[in-house]
Amino acid sequence: MHTRSNEVVIQAVSQLGTPYRWGGVSAEKGFDCSGLAKHAYEKASLKIPRTSAEQYRATRRIGRHELRPGDLVFFRLDSRQVNHVGIYVGGDRFIHAPSRGKTVSFASLNNAFWSRKYFGAGRVSAANELQLAIR
């Protein structure tokens, strides 16, 4: 069955190798982490906010054991607030735009760095989308 969540993953995977660009929201110019998530969701006909912190606030909290492909995984890198996001693809892996000088790539939630920085996960649901449309 082809769902919107699967389409989010397909769209994100299609951007593998695209360069990181701070503030980037397009395949032509590059992506930052939240720009990649926004792009993948929009291509799947779902709306989410622009920044990782806003995306965190707009999603329904789920436990790590509940993760499904297309869910968002959030991290706090060097901050007290969420400042990095990836798209969960399954098998404890996610796809993201990591940082300057790198490209869109896969990473593992089990990696020591990402495991230490992991903050939580969220799911975009029809209710989330309805709230976003009202704003």
MDTraj code that builds the backbone (N, CA, C; nanometers):
import mdtraj as md
import numpy as np

residues = "MET HIS THR ARG SER ASN GLU VAL VAL ILE GLN ALA VAL SER GLN LEU GLY THR PRO TYR ARG TRP GLY GLY VAL SER ALA GLU LYS GLY PHE ASP CYS SER GLY LEU ALA LYS HIS ALA TYR GLU LYS ALA SER LEU LYS ILE PRO ARG THR SER ALA GLU GLN TYR ARG ALA THR ARG ARG ILE GLY ARG HIS GLU LEU ARG PRO GLY ASP LEU VAL PHE PHE ARG LEU ASP SER ARG GLN VAL ASN HIS VAL GLY ILE TYR VAL GLY GLY ASP ARG PHE ILE HIS ALA PRO SER ARG GLY LYS THR VAL SER PHE ALA SER LEU ASN ASN ALA PHE TRP SER ARG LYS TYR PHE GLY ALA GLY ARG VAL SER ALA ALA ASN GLU LEU GLN LEU ALA ILE ARG".split()
xyz = np.array([
    [0.0832, -0.1173, 0.0000],
    [0.0000, 0.0000, 0.0000],
    [0.0890, 0.1254, 0.0000],
    [0.0571, 0.2179, -0.0900],
    [0.1343, 0.3411, -0.1014],
    [0.0639, 0.4511, -0.0226],
    [0.1255, 0.4962, 0.0837],
    [0.0650, 0.5973, 0.1690],
    [0.1427, 0.7281, 0.1575],
    [0.0857, 0.8328, 0.2152],
    [0.1567, 0.9610, 0.2176],
    [0.2882, 0.9492, 0.2936],
    [0.2890, 0.8697, 0.4007],
    [0.4126, 0.8508, 0.4774],
    [0.5210, 0.7878, 0.3907],
    [0.4811, 0.6873, 0.3118],
    [0.5774, 0.6251, 0.2207],
    [0.6259, 0.7261, 0.1178],
    [0.5365, 0.8113, 0.0708],
    [0.5737, 0.9132, -0.0278],
    [0.6737, 1.0119, 0.0326],
    [0.6566, 1.0460, 0.1594],
    [0.7530, 1.1337, 0.2271],
    [0.8920, 1.0710, 0.2209],
    [0.9011, 0.9422, 0.2528],
    [1.0294, 0.8719, 0.2501],
    [1.0861, 0.8692, 0.1078],
    [1.0033, 0.8369, 0.0116],
    [1.0482, 0.8323, -0.1288],
    [1.1038, 0.9682, -0.1713],
    [1.0323, 1.0732, -0.1356],
    [1.0765, 1.2080, -0.1734],
    [1.2087, 1.2449, -0.1044],
    [1.2238, 1.2082, 0.0211],
    [1.3486, 1.2368, 0.0925],
    [1.4644, 1.1580, 0.0321],
    [1.4419, 1.0293, 0.0064],
    [1.5470, 0.9446, -0.0508],
    [1.5893, 0.9958, -0.1886],
    [1.4951, 1.0521, -0.2629],
    [1.5289, 1.1040, -0.3962],
    [1.6253, 1.2221, -0.3886],
    [1.6446, 1.2773, -0.2690],
    [1.7361, 1.3906, -0.2517],
    [1.8733, 1.3500, -0.1974],
    [1.8975, 1.2195, -0.1831],
    [2.0294, 1.1743, -0.1371],
    [2.1387, 1.2386, -0.2223],
    [2.2416, 1.2887, -0.1566],
    [2.3524, 1.3513, -0.2277],
    [2.3358, 1.5001, -0.2532],
    [2.2165, 1.5552, -0.2288],
    [2.1960, 1.6990, -0.2458],
    [2.2769, 1.7721, -0.1386],
    [2.3488, 1.8765, -0.1752],
    [2.4319, 1.9473, -0.0766],
    [2.3512, 2.0139, 0.0332],
    [2.4133, 2.0209, 0.1518],
    [2.3567, 2.0971, 0.2625],
    [2.3705, 2.2451, 0.2297],
    [2.2668, 2.3195, 0.2631],
    [2.2724, 2.4648, 0.2534],
    [2.1856, 2.5229, 0.3637],
    [2.2461, 2.6038, 0.4514],
    [2.1717, 2.6640, 0.5600],
    [2.0595, 2.7479, 0.5017],
    [1.9362, 2.7246, 0.5490],
    [1.8195, 2.7963, 0.4978],
    [1.7673, 2.7399, 0.3672],
    [1.8298, 2.6334, 0.3181],
    [1.7945, 2.5775, 0.1874],
    [1.6660, 2.4978, 0.1891],
    [1.5856, 2.5178, 0.0834],
    [1.4571, 2.4488, 0.0726],
    [1.4344, 2.3876, -0.0652],
    [1.5415, 2.3755, -0.1464],
    [1.5197, 2.3224, -0.2808],
    [1.6337, 2.2307, -0.3241],
    [1.5990, 2.1367, -0.4118],
    [1.6985, 2.0442, -0.4649],
    [1.8025, 2.1190, -0.5478],
    [1.7617, 2.2276, -0.6103],
    [1.8520, 2.3034, -0.6962],
    [1.9595, 2.3767, -0.6159],
    [1.9212, 2.4309, -0.5015],
    [2.0150, 2.5115, -0.4223],
    [2.0666, 2.4392, -0.2988],
    [1.9998, 2.3316, -0.2578],
    [2.0405, 2.2569, -0.1391],
    [1.9386, 2.2700, -0.0276],
    [1.9590, 2.1889, 0.0751],
    [1.8657, 2.1825, 0.1880],
    [1.9383, 2.1973, 0.3202],
    [1.8683, 2.2557, 0.4169],
    [1.9061, 2.2338, 0.5553],
    [1.8114, 2.1257, 0.6064],
    [1.8260, 2.0844, 0.7313],
    [1.7497, 1.9686, 0.7795],
    [1.5988, 1.9903, 0.7712],
    [1.5519, 2.1034, 0.8196],
    [1.4074, 2.1262, 0.8201],
    [1.3553, 2.1581, 0.6803],
    [1.4406, 2.2156, 0.5960],
    [1.4020, 2.2404, 0.4570],
    [1.3799, 2.1098, 0.3826],
    [1.4635, 2.0095, 0.4092],
    [1.4456, 1.8774, 0.3486],
    [1.3144, 1.8155, 0.3948],
    [1.2866, 1.8227, 0.5249],
    [1.1619, 1.7657, 0.5769],
    [1.0416, 1.8358, 0.5150],
    [1.0447, 1.9673, 0.5106],
    [0.9333, 2.0436, 0.4526],
    [0.9142, 2.0071, 0.3057],
    [1.0235, 1.9981, 0.2317],
    [1.0170, 1.9621, 0.0898],
    [0.9551, 1.8236, 0.0701],
    [1.0035, 1.7252, 0.1453],
    [0.9534, 1.5881, 0.1303],
    [0.8051, 1.5796, 0.1644],
    [0.7652, 1.6477, 0.2697],
    [0.6242, 1.6470, 0.3089],
    [0.5376, 1.7188, 0.2057],
    [0.5848, 1.8312, 0.1541],
    [0.5060, 1.9032, 0.0531],
    [0.4885, 1.8201, -0.0730],
    [0.5935, 1.7485, -0.1127],
    [0.5843, 1.6626, -0.2316],
    [0.4842, 1.5500, -0.2092],
    [0.4593, 1.5158, -0.0827],
    [0.3605, 1.4132, -0.0477],
    [0.2247, 1.4767, -0.0140],
    [0.2095, 1.6049, -0.0489],
    [0.0848, 1.6793, -0.0273],
    [0.0493, 1.6961, 0.1205],
    [0.1508, 1.7132, 0.2040],
    [0.1312, 1.7388, 0.3463],
    [0.2041, 1.8676, 0.3832],
    [0.1414, 1.9475, 0.4663],
    [0.2031, 2.0734, 0.5086],
    [0.2610, 2.0600, 0.6483],
    [0.3849, 2.1078, 0.6621],
    [0.4471, 2.1193, 0.7942],
    [0.5171, 2.2551, 0.7994],
    [0.5434, 2.3060, 0.9194],
    [0.6121, 2.4352, 0.9319],
    [0.7557, 2.4292, 0.8785],
    [0.8220, 2.5420, 0.8779],
    [0.9546, 2.5535, 0.8169],
    [1.0704, 2.5079, 0.9058],
    [1.0706, 2.5440, 1.0333],
    [1.1882, 2.5142, 1.1157],
    [1.1704, 2.3858, 1.1970],
    [1.2825, 2.3287, 1.2387],
    [1.2764, 2.2043, 1.3164],
    [1.2017, 2.2253, 1.4483],
    [1.2204, 2.3387, 1.5134],
    [1.1491, 2.3648, 1.6397],
    [0.9988, 2.3746, 1.6148],
    [0.9594, 2.4424, 1.5081],
    [0.8166, 2.4529, 1.4739],
    [0.7609, 2.3163, 1.4344],
    [0.8400, 2.2386, 1.3612],
    [0.7967, 2.1049, 1.3214],
    [0.7757, 2.0178, 1.4448],
    [0.8643, 2.0304, 1.5413],
    [0.8498, 1.9540, 1.6654],
    [0.7182, 1.9896, 1.7348],
    [0.6902, 2.1184, 1.7466],
    [0.5685, 2.1628, 1.8141],
    [0.4421, 2.1224, 1.7378],
    [0.4516, 2.1081, 1.6061],
    [0.3335, 2.0799, 1.5230],
    [0.3013, 1.9316, 1.5097],
    [0.3894, 1.8443, 1.5604],
    [0.3663, 1.7002, 1.5459],
    [0.3175, 1.6400, 1.6763],
    [0.2534, 1.5252, 1.6632],
    [0.2059, 1.4498, 1.7797],
    [0.3209, 1.3654, 1.8319],
    [0.3526, 1.3770, 1.9607],
    [0.4620, 1.3008, 2.0223],
    [0.4369, 1.1515, 2.0123],
    [0.5398, 1.0779, 1.9758],
    [0.5350, 0.9317, 1.9752],
    [0.6640, 0.8793, 2.0369],
    [0.6564, 0.7598, 2.0927],
    [0.7754, 0.6974, 2.1497],
    [0.8637, 0.6394, 2.0408],
    [0.9890, 0.6226, 2.0738],
    [1.0836, 0.5681, 1.9752],
    [1.0390, 0.4302, 1.9256],
    [0.9800, 0.3518, 2.0128],
    [0.9337, 0.2178, 1.9757],
    [0.8126, 0.2231, 1.8807],
    [0.7496, 0.3408, 1.8681],
    [0.6329, 0.3562, 1.7800],
    [0.6691, 0.4100, 1.6418],
    [0.7958, 0.4406, 1.6183],
    [0.8359, 0.5032, 1.4922],
    [0.7953, 0.4214, 1.3706],
    [0.7446, 0.4930, 1.2703],
    [0.7111, 0.4348, 1.1403],
    [0.7760, 0.5204, 1.0327],
    [0.8060, 0.4627, 0.9169],
    [0.8634, 0.5425, 0.8088],
    [0.7779, 0.6662, 0.7810],
    [0.8466, 0.7789, 0.7660],
    [0.7803, 0.9060, 0.7419],
    [0.7654, 0.9914, 0.8667],
    [0.7819, 0.9321, 0.9853],
    [0.7778, 1.0106, 1.1084],
    [0.9022, 1.0989, 1.1156],
    [0.8935, 1.2039, 1.1944],
    [1.0068, 1.2940, 1.2122],
    [1.0789, 1.2617, 1.3422],
    [1.2110, 1.2639, 1.3375],
    [1.2937, 1.2436, 1.4570],
    [1.3678, 1.3747, 1.4844],
    [1.3702, 1.4132, 1.6104],
    [1.4224, 1.5438, 1.6487],
    [1.5418, 1.5309, 1.7416],
    [1.6314, 1.6292, 1.7283],
    [1.7565, 1.6284, 1.8037],
    [1.7852, 1.7676, 1.8581],
    [1.8588, 1.7689, 1.9694],
    [1.9154, 1.8931, 2.0233],
    [2.0664, 1.8775, 2.0101],
    [2.1250, 1.9545, 1.9193],
    [2.2680, 1.9395, 1.8946],
    [2.3506, 2.0180, 1.9951],
    [2.3497, 2.1480, 1.9870],
    [2.4246, 2.2299, 2.0826],
    [2.3325, 2.3369, 2.1385],
    [2.2173, 2.2945, 2.1820],
    [2.1154, 2.3900, 2.2213],
    [2.0231, 2.3265, 2.3244],
    [1.9444, 2.4109, 2.3887],
    [1.8444, 2.3597, 2.4821],
    [1.7135, 2.3285, 2.4117],
    [1.7033, 2.3713, 2.2847],
    [1.5804, 2.3450, 2.2108],
    [1.6103, 2.2580, 2.0893],
    [1.5058, 2.2031, 2.0324],
    [1.5200, 2.1217, 1.9116],
    [1.5806, 2.2087, 1.8022],
    [1.6863, 2.1574, 1.7386],
    [1.7462, 2.2326, 1.6293],
    [1.7960, 2.1432, 1.5155],
    [1.7475, 2.0196, 1.5131],
    [1.7790, 1.9306, 1.4008],
    [1.6653, 1.8293, 1.3858],
    [1.6355, 1.7950, 1.2596],
    [1.5276, 1.7013, 1.2308],
    [1.5707, 1.6073, 1.1187],
    [1.5199, 1.4857, 1.1260],
    [1.5386, 1.3879, 1.0197],
    [1.4071, 1.3156, 0.9946],
    [1.4029, 1.2433, 0.8851],
    [1.2844, 1.1659, 0.8480],
    [1.3167, 1.0185, 0.8688],
    [1.2401, 0.9550, 0.9553],
    [1.2630, 0.8139, 0.9859],
    [1.2297, 0.7276, 0.8645],
    [1.3176, 0.6316, 0.8331],
    [1.2945, 0.5451, 0.7167],
    [1.2774, 0.3983, 0.7544],
    [1.2964, 0.3641, 0.8818],
    [1.2851, 0.2251, 0.9257],
    [1.4203, 0.1707, 0.9676],
    [1.4189, 0.0600, 1.0403],
    [1.5439, -0.0049, 1.0807],
    [1.6351, 0.0839, 1.1629],
    [1.5767, 0.1722, 1.2451],
    [1.6527, 0.2666, 1.3277],
    [1.7365, 0.3641, 1.2455],
    [1.6965, 0.3866, 1.1191],
    [1.7690, 0.4800, 1.0328],
    [1.6795, 0.5979, 0.9953],
    [1.7450, 0.7101, 0.9701],
    [1.6740, 0.8292, 0.9248],
    [1.7558, 0.8967, 0.8155],
    [1.6902, 0.9823, 0.7398],
    [1.7562, 1.0592, 0.6352],
    [1.7494, 1.2053, 0.6751],
    [1.8591, 1.2769, 0.6500],
    [1.8642, 1.4175, 0.6925],
    [1.9679, 1.4932, 0.6114],
    [1.9654, 1.6247, 0.6260],
    [2.0687, 1.7122, 0.5718],
    [2.1560, 1.7503, 0.6909],
    [2.2729, 1.6863, 0.7056],
    [2.3476, 1.6948, 0.8309],
    [2.4083, 1.8320, 0.8657],
    [2.4954, 1.8841, 0.7829],
    [2.5631, 2.0093, 0.8172],
    [2.6440, 2.0589, 0.6977],
    [2.6955, 2.1801, 0.7116],
    [2.7722, 2.2420, 0.6035],
    [2.8844, 2.1504, 0.5557],
    [2.9008, 2.1443, 0.4244],
    [3.0053, 2.0611, 0.3665],
    [2.9634, 1.9165, 0.3453],
    [2.8432, 1.8799, 0.3894],
    [2.7937, 1.7426, 0.3737],
    [2.6723, 1.7422, 0.2816],
    [2.6208, 1.6241, 0.2552],
    [2.5049, 1.6102, 0.1672],
    [2.3945, 1.5323, 0.2374],
    [2.2750, 1.5378, 0.1801],
    [2.1627, 1.4599, 0.2326],
    [2.2060, 1.3138, 0.2369],
    [2.1885, 1.2503, 0.3531],
    [2.2377, 1.1135, 0.3714],
    [2.1587, 1.0421, 0.4805],
    [2.1849, 0.9125, 0.4927],
    [2.1254, 0.8309, 0.5977],
    [2.2120, 0.8383, 0.7223],
    [2.1495, 0.8187, 0.8374],
    [2.2207, 0.8062, 0.9645],
    [2.1428, 0.7084, 1.0513],
    [2.2068, 0.6595, 1.1555],
    [2.1456, 0.5624, 1.2451],
    [2.1150, 0.6235, 1.3807],
    [1.9955, 0.5957, 1.4310],
    [1.9605, 0.6383, 1.5661],
    [2.0471, 0.5677, 1.6699],
    [2.1076, 0.4559, 1.6319],
    [2.1933, 0.3806, 1.7235],
    [2.3365, 0.4324, 1.7262],
    [2.3718, 0.5222, 1.6332],
    [2.5036, 0.5842, 1.6334],
    [2.5206, 0.6595, 1.7657],
    [2.6381, 0.6521, 1.8265],
    [2.6597, 0.7125, 1.9582],
    [2.6250, 0.8618, 1.9590],
    [2.6658, 0.9358, 1.8562],
    [2.6387, 1.0794, 1.8512],
    [2.4887, 1.1056, 1.8446],
    [2.4203, 1.0428, 1.7476],
    [2.2776, 1.0692, 1.7290],
    [2.1950, 1.0164, 1.8460],
    [2.2357, 0.9072, 1.9037],
    [2.1649, 0.8523, 2.0200],
    [2.1715, 0.9498, 2.1376],
    [2.2875, 1.0113, 2.1564],
    [2.3077, 1.1065, 2.2665],
    [2.2284, 1.2359, 2.2442],
    [2.2122, 1.2763, 2.1182],
    [2.1459, 1.4029, 2.0855],
    [1.9956, 1.3879, 2.0602],
    [1.9484, 1.2638, 2.0532],
    [1.8065, 1.2370, 2.0246],
    [1.7179, 1.3019, 2.1303],
    [1.6118, 1.3710, 2.0846],
    [1.5223, 1.4397, 2.1769],
    [1.3807, 1.3827, 2.1741],
    [1.3401, 1.3278, 2.0611],
    [1.2057, 1.2723, 2.0530],
    [1.1613, 1.2559, 1.9093],
    [1.0386, 1.2095, 1.8948],
    [0.9838, 1.1847, 1.7615],
    [0.8422, 1.2388, 1.7541],
    [0.8008, 1.2688, 1.6325],
    [0.6666, 1.3198, 1.6119],
    [0.6061, 1.2676, 1.4839],
    [0.4753, 1.2674, 1.4819],
    [0.4013, 1.2192, 1.3654],
    [0.3058, 1.3277, 1.3186],
    [0.3024, 1.3469, 1.1885],
    [0.2057, 1.4373, 1.1282],
    [0.0801, 1.3566, 1.1031],
    [-0.0299, 1.4020, 1.1600],
    [-0.1575, 1.3328, 1.1418],
    [-0.2552, 1.4269, 1.0744],
    [-0.3697, 1.3758, 1.0370],
    [-0.4732, 1.4591, 0.9757],
    [-0.5111, 1.5729, 1.0700],
    [-0.5147, 1.5451, 1.1995],
    [-0.5479, 1.6494, 1.2968],
    [-0.4410, 1.7578, 1.2979],
    [-0.3106, 1.7181, 1.2926],
    [-0.2034, 1.8162, 1.2856],
    [-0.2188, 1.9044, 1.1628],
    [-0.2458, 1.8388, 1.0500],
    [-0.2565, 1.9115, 0.9250],
    [-0.3728, 2.0098, 0.9287],
    [-0.4830, 1.9695, 0.9897],
    [-0.5992, 2.0574, 1.0005],
    [-0.5638, 2.1803, 1.0850],
    [-0.4943, 2.1595, 1.1956],
    [-0.4523, 2.2717, 1.2790],
    [-0.3616, 2.3668, 1.2023],
    [-0.2701, 2.3113, 1.1229],
    [-0.1776, 2.3951, 1.0456],
    [-0.2526, 2.4749, 0.9395],
    [-0.3542, 2.4162, 0.8801],
    [-0.4304, 2.4852, 0.7766],
    [-0.5084, 2.6020, 0.8352],
    [-0.5494, 2.5901, 0.9625],
    [-0.6273, 2.6948, 1.0275],
    [-0.5389, 2.8142, 1.0628],
    [-0.4125, 2.7888, 1.0903],
    [-0.3194, 2.8962, 1.1326],
    [-0.2968, 2.9976, 1.0240],
])
top = md.Topology()
chain = top.add_chain()
for i, resn in enumerate(residues, 1):
    res = top.add_residue(resn, chain, resSeq=i)
    for name in ("N", "CA", "C"):
        top.add_atom(name, md.element.get_by_symbol(name[0]), res)
traj = md.Trajectory(xyz[None], top)
